């Protein structure tokens, strides 16, 4: 008799499969306030690994970490008109504290451009203070009407970078550098998620920005997910907060700025990009547990070998968990680790021990094979790298096979509704066509140049619009 599936099959109900997996793999639970979430240890472990990988890349650019308050005076947001208009529907506002009504309401930060600029205007005095490169790891609140764990929650975790530069060119180049050297490198080489790098349309760009760069990825159901964004803020916030510097020539000039961020949404992206009907598949370079060594039965010799092998693999630099819980049925433990997407399981029982072998189960390509126990240390690094490469290959092949070049608005809508992406000339679409697509819940995810690069000008001849349904 075939065993009942642990998860709803993706082909039957992708959203239900996603929720099942989040629950069964013990990634998160819904919080007590609608739209909030409790991130469980295994899910938070993924976020910690993401933090570590991105933080190292961020610091390579010369950016330093700082922290700014959670509560922002409401008056700060009103100083930049586009910014407050863009965030007004999502704000959570504190009006009382200590049993009294506050003299001025405080906004729970939806993002920190305003409070950062309040302090940048104090810290930047001359050209010697520039560039000023700051990042913070924090939480933000944006009141969400249709929450979904990791993808859209009222409170989420993120990093937000904020920088000030002497010239437009320096700010523009730094925003592009963050997209390429921090986010692009992380997505491709750690998360193994393929993406398209492009420029947001005027309608889709960040409130208060003059240009927004984005990395867009295709999920397992063909929908798009905005992975990260990097914004050129121009001098909009500098004007609002009077953030100026003294030039070498002795004149006062406004700074040019950027902001950029990534969030716990990437955990949702990981699930929807790499997950299958058996659970999560975690890229080996990201996995907080790359290898789990399982004792099949409670034989003392088996337990001793499992623990010894775990120590050897840890000494070899691998992230290892030894599962010697033989009071829990082996089948249940194996299914649990499969759900959690641990790249490799090494299973050892009494018969394996007699033969000097172990069963090597690879989660990403699937399948099992016996291998010599003494050869495992030498074998695993190549196995993990091959599996990392396979995930990226599968992600890229999905996007390429489900992206259609079209020439009309109608064809673009048809391709997106069918569960893929459409590439259509922006000159054909334009803002009017973008509005028509929005009536069908379709969006222009980004604009790319004809050769696939990021265009310097949103209206440059040859620009192509990527059209899709999106999360």
C-alpha positions in Angstrom: 0.0 0.0 0.0 1.4 3.4 -1.0 2.0 5.8 1.9 -0.2 8.9 2.1 1.7 12.0 1.1 2.9 14.3 3.9 2.3 17.4 1.8 -0.4 18.5 -0.6 1.1 17.9 -4.1 2.3 21.1 -5.7 0.4 20.4 -8.9 -2.9 20.1 -6.9 -2.7 23.3 -4.8 0.6 25.2 -4.8 -0.4 27.7 -2.0 -1.6 24.8 0.2 1.6 22.9 -0.5 3.6 26.0 0.6 1.7 26.3 3.8 2.0 22.6 4.5 5.8 22.7 4.0 6.2 25.7 6.2 4.4 23.8 8.9 5.8 20.3 8.5 9.4 21.5 8.1 9.0 23.5 11.3 10.0 26.8 9.7 7.4 29.2 11.2 4.0 29.5 12.8 1.4 32.3 12.6 1.8 34.9 15.4 -1.0 35.9 17.8 -1.6 39.3 16.0 -2.9 38.8 12.4 0.0 39.1 9.9 2.8 38.4 12.3 4.9 35.2 12.5 6.9 33.2 14.9 10.1 32.0 13.2 11.0 28.5 14.6 14.6 27.5 15.2 15.0 25.6 11.9 13.6 28.6 9.9 15.6 31.1 11.9 18.8 29.0 11.3 18.2 29.6 7.6 17.9 33.3 8.2 21.1 33.3 10.4 23.0 31.7 7.5 21.6 34.2 5.1 22.6 37.0 7.4 26.1 35.8 7.7 26.6 35.4 4.0 25.1 38.8 3.1 26.7 40.6 6.0 30.2 39.5 4.9 29.4 40.7 1.3 28.0 44.0 2.6 31.1 44.7 4.7 33.3 44.0 1.7 31.8 47.2 0.1 33.1 49.2 3.1 29.6 49.5 4.7 29.4 49.3 8.5 26.5 48.1 10.7 24.6 50.5 13.0 21.2 50.6 14.6 18.4 53.1 14.5 15.2 53.3 16.7 12.1 51.3 16.0 9.9 54.3 16.7 10.0 57.3 14.4 8.3 60.7 15.0 5.4 60.9 12.6 6.5 64.4 11.5 9.7 62.8 9.9 7.7 60.9 7.4 5.8 64.0 6.2 9.0 65.7 5.1 9.2 63.7 1.8 5.9 63.8 0.1 6.2 60.8 -2.2 7.6 58.7 0.7 4.8 59.3 3.1 2.2 58.9 0.4 3.7 55.5 -0.6 3.7 54.1 3.0 0.6 55.8 4.5 -1.7 52.7 4.0 0.8 50.4 5.7 1.8 52.4 8.8 1.3 51.3 12.4 1.1 54.4 14.6 1.7 54.6 18.4 -0.5 57.3 20.0 -0.2 56.3 23.7 2.8 55.4 26.0 3.1 55.1 29.7 -0.6 55.5 30.1 -0.6 58.9 28.4 -1.4 60.3 25.0 1.9 61.1 23.2 2.5 64.7 22.3 3.5 63.5 18.8 2.5 60.1 17.5 5.3 57.7 16.7 5.4 55.5 13.6 6.7 51.9 14.0 9.3 52.0 11.3 8.2 50.7 7.8 11.7 51.6 6.6 14.3 54.0 8.0 15.1 56.6 5.3 13.7 59.4 7.3 15.3 58.8 10.7 18.6 57.9 9.0 18.6 61.2 7.2 17.9 63.1 10.5 21.2 61.7 11.7 23.1 61.9 8.4 22.4 65.6 8.4 24.3 65.8 11.7 27.1 63.4 10.8 27.9 64.8 7.4 29.7 68.1 7.5 32.3 68.0 4.8 33.5 66.0 1.8 35.8 64.2 4.2 32.8 62.5 5.8 31.7 60.9 2.4 30.9 58.4 1.4 28.9 57.5 4.5 27.9 53.8 4.2 25.6 52.4 6.9 23.6 49.1 7.2 21.3 47.8 9.9 19.8 44.4 10.6 16.4 45.0 12.1 12.6 44.4 12.0 10.0 46.6 10.3 6.2 46.8 10.3 4.1 47.3 7.2 0.4 46.5 7.9 -0.4 43.7 5.6 -4.0 43.0 4.5 -3.4 39.6 2.9 -0.6 38.0 5.0 1.3 34.8 4.0 4.2 33.5 6.1 7.6 34.8 5.0 6.2 36.3 1.8 3.9 39.0 3.2 3.8 39.6 6.9 3.0 42.7 8.9 6.3 42.4 10.7 9.4 41.0 9.0 13.2 40.9 9.5 15.5 42.5 7.1 18.7 44.4 6.4 18.5 48.0 5.1 21.5 49.9 3.8 21.6 53.7 3.6 24.4 55.6 2.0 25.4 59.2 1.2 27.7 60.3 -1.6 29.3 63.4 -3.0 28.0 62.9 -6.6 25.2 61.4 -8.5 27.5 59.1 -10.3 29.0 57.7 -7.1 25.5 57.0 -5.7 24.3 55.4 -8.9 27.3 53.2 -9.2 27.1 52.1 -5.5 23.4 51.1 -5.9 24.4 49.0 -8.9 27.4 47.5 -7.0 25.1 46.4 -4.2 22.8 44.7 -6.7 25.7 42.9 -8.4 28.3 42.1 -5.7 26.1 41.6 -2.7 22.6 40.5 -3.8 23.4 39.0 -7.2 26.4 37.0 -5.9 24.4 35.8 -2.8 21.4 34.7 -4.8 23.4 32.8 -7.4 26.2 31.4 -5.4 24.5 30.7 -2.0 20.8 30.4 -2.5 21.3 28.9 -6.0 18.3 30.9 -7.3 18.3 32.3 -10.8 17.2 35.9 -11.4 16.7 38.7 -13.9 18.3 42.0 -13.0 16.4 45.0 -14.1 15.0 48.5 -13.5 11.6 49.1 -12.0 9.0 51.2 -13.9 8.0 54.5 -12.5 4.8 52.9 -11.2 6.7 50.2 -9.4 9.7 52.0 -8.0 10.2 52.7 -4.3 8.4 55.7 -2.8 10.8 58.6 -2.8 13.3 57.1 -5.2 14.4 58.3 -8.6 15.3 54.8 -9.7 14.8 51.3 -8.3 16.9 48.3 -9.3 15.5 44.8 -8.7 16.3 41.1 -8.9 13.3 39.1 -9.9 13.1 35.3 -9.6 10.6 32.7 -10.9 9.0 30.5 -8.3 8.0 26.9 -8.9 4.5 27.8 -10.1 5.8 30.3 -12.6 5.0 33.4 -10.6 7.6 36.1 -10.0 8.9 37.2 -6.6 10.8 40.4 -6.1 13.9 39.2 -4.2 15.8 42.4 -3.4 15.8 46.0 -4.4 18.4 48.8 -4.5 17.3 52.4 -4.8 18.8 55.6 -6.1 17.3 58.3 -3.9 18.8 61.2 -5.8 18.6 64.3 -3.5 15.0 63.9 -2.5 15.7 63.0 1.2 18.8 65.3 1.3 16.5 68.3 0.4 13.9 67.3 3.0 16.4 66.9 5.8 19.0 69.5 4.6 21.8 66.9 4.4 24.7 69.0 3.0 28.4 68.8 2.9 31.2 71.4 2.4 33.1 70.7 -0.8 36.8 71.1 -1.4 36.0 74.4 -3.1 34.2 75.7 0.0 30.6 75.5 -1.3 27.7 73.7 0.4 26.1 70.9 -1.7 23.4 68.3 -1.1 24.5 64.7 -0.8 23.3 62.0 -3.2 21.9 58.9 -1.6 21.0 55.2 -1.9 19.0 52.7 0.1 18.8 48.9 -0.4 17.3 45.9 1.4 16.6 42.2 1.6 14.2 40.4 3.9 13.0 37.1 5.4 10.9 36.9 2.2 14.0 35.0 0.9 13.1 32.0 3.1 9.8 31.9 1.2 11.6 32.1 -2.0 13.9 29.3 -1.0 10.8 27.1 -0.3 9.0 28.0 -3.6 12.1 27.8 -5.8 13.7 24.6 -4.6 10.9 22.7 -2.7 9.3 19.6 -4.2 6.5 17.3 -3.1 8.7 15.7 -0.5 9.6 19.0 1.2 12.3 21.6 1.2 15.7 21.2 -0.6 18.3 23.5 1.0 21.4 24.5 -1.1 24.4 23.0 0.6 26.3 26.4 0.8 23.3 27.8 2.8 22.3 24.7 4.9 23.0 25.1 8.6 23.0 21.2 8.5 24.7 20.0 5.4 24.9 16.3 6.5 22.9 14.4 9.0 24.4 11.1 10.2 21.6 8.7 11.3 21.8 5.6 13.4 19.2 3.2 12.1 19.0 1.1 15.3 20.3 1.4 18.9 23.1 -1.0 18.6 26.0 0.3 20.7 28.6 -0.3 17.9 26.4 1.5 15.5 25.9 4.5 17.8 29.7 4.7 18.4 30.4 4.7 14.7 27.7 7.3 13.9 29.1 9.6 16.6 32.7 9.0 15.5 31.8 9.7 11.8 30.0 12.9 12.9 33.1 14.1 14.7 35.3 13.3 11.6 33.0 15.2 9.3 32.8 18.2 11.6 36.6 18.2 11.8 36.6 18.2 8.0 34.7 21.5 8.0 31.2 20.3 7.3 28.1 21.4 9.2 26.9 18.1 10.7 24.1 16.8 12.9 24.3 13.3 14.5 20.8 11.8 14.9 21.2 9.0 17.4 17.6 9.2 18.6 16.9 5.5 18.2 13.9 5.7 20.5 12.2 7.5 17.5 11.4 5.2 14.5 14.0 5.5 11.8 11.4 6.0 9.0 9.9 9.0 10.8 13.3 10.6 11.4 14.3 10.1 7.7 11.0 11.7 6.5 11.6 14.6 8.9 15.1 15.3 7.6 13.8 15.0 4.0 11.1 17.6 4.8 13.7 19.9 6.2 15.7 19.5 3.0 19.1 18.5 4.5 21.3 17.9 1.5 22.8 14.6 2.5 21.8 11.8 4.9 24.3 9.2 5.9 22.4 6.2 7.3 24.2 3.4 9.3 22.7 0.2 10.7 24.2 -3.1 12.0 24.4 -4.7 8.6 26.1 -1.6 7.1 28.6 -1.6 9.9 29.5 -5.3 9.2 30.1 -4.4 5.5 32.0 -1.2 6.3 29.5 0.8 4.3 26.8 3.5 4.9 23.8 4.4 2.8 24.3 7.8 1.2 20.9 9.6 0.5 21.1 12.7 -1.5 18.1 15.0 -1.1 18.6 17.3 -4.1 18.9 14.9 -7.0 17.2 12.1 -5.0 18.3 8.5 -4.7 20.5 6.4 -2.4 23.7 4.4 -2.8 26.0 2.4 -0.5 29.4 4.0 0.0 32.5 2.9 2.0 32.4 4.6 5.5 36.1 5.4 5.2 35.5 7.2 1.9 32.7 9.5 3.0 34.9 12.4 4.1 36.7 12.6 0.8 33.4 12.1 -1.2 31.1 14.6 0.4 32.6 18.0 -0.7 32.3 17.1 -4.4 28.7 15.7 -3.8 27.6 18.9 -2.1 29.1 21.2 -4.8 27.4 19.1 -7.5 24.1 19.4 -5.7 24.5 23.1 -5.3 25.1 23.5 -9.0 22.1 21.3 -9.9 19.7 23.6 -7.9 20.9 26.7 -9.8 20.7 24.8 -13.1 17.1 23.7 -12.4 16.1 27.3 -11.3 17.6 28.8 -14.5 16.1 26.2 -16.8 12.6 26.8 -15.3 12.8 30.5 -16.0 14.2 30.1 -19.5 11.7 27.4 -20.5 8.7 29.3 -19.1 9.6 32.7 -20.5 8.0 33.7 -23.8 8.9 36.5 -26.2 5.7 38.3 -27.4 4.9 41.4 -29.4 1.5 42.5 -28.0 -0.2 43.3 -24.7 -2.7 40.5 -25.2 0.0 37.9 -25.8 1.9 39.1 -22.7 -1.2 38.7 -20.6 -1.9 35.3 -22.0 1.6 34.0 -21.3 1.5 35.4 -17.7 -1.9 34.0 -16.9 -0.8 30.6 -18.2 1.9 30.5 -15.5 5.0 31.9 -17.0 6.7 35.2 -17.8 6.4 37.3 -20.9 9.0 39.5 -22.5 7.4 42.3 -24.5 8.9 45.6 -25.9 8.4 48.4 -23.5 7.7 50.7 -26.4 4.7 48.5 -27.2 3.5 48.4 -23.7 4.2 51.7 -22.0 2.5 53.1 -19.0 -1.0 52.7 -20.6 -0.3 49.0 -21.3 1.1 48.6 -17.8 -2.2 49.9 -16.4 -4.2 47.6 -18.5 -2.2 44.6 -17.3 -2.8 45.7 -13.7 -6.5 45.3 -14.2 -5.8 41.5 -14.7 -3.5 41.4 -11.6 -0.4 41.3 -13.8 2.6 43.5 -13.3 5.7 44.7 -15.2 8.3 43.2 -12.9 11.2 45.1 -14.4 12.7 46.6 -17.6 15.8 45.1 -19.1 17.8 46.3 -22.1 17.6 44.3 -25.4 20.8 42.5 -24.5 19.5 41.5 -21.1 21.5 44.1 -19.1 20.1 46.8 -16.8 19.1 49.9 -18.8 20.4 53.3 -17.7 17.2 54.9 -18.9 13.7 53.4 -18.4 12.5 54.7 -21.7 15.6 53.8 -23.8 14.9 52.3 -27.2 15.0 48.5 -27.2 13.9 48.1 -23.5 12.0 45.0 -22.8 9.4 44.6 -20.1 9.1 41.4 -18.0 5.4 40.7 -17.3 4.2 38.2 -14.8 1.8 37.4 -12.0 3.7 38.0 -8.7 3.7 37.3 -5.0 
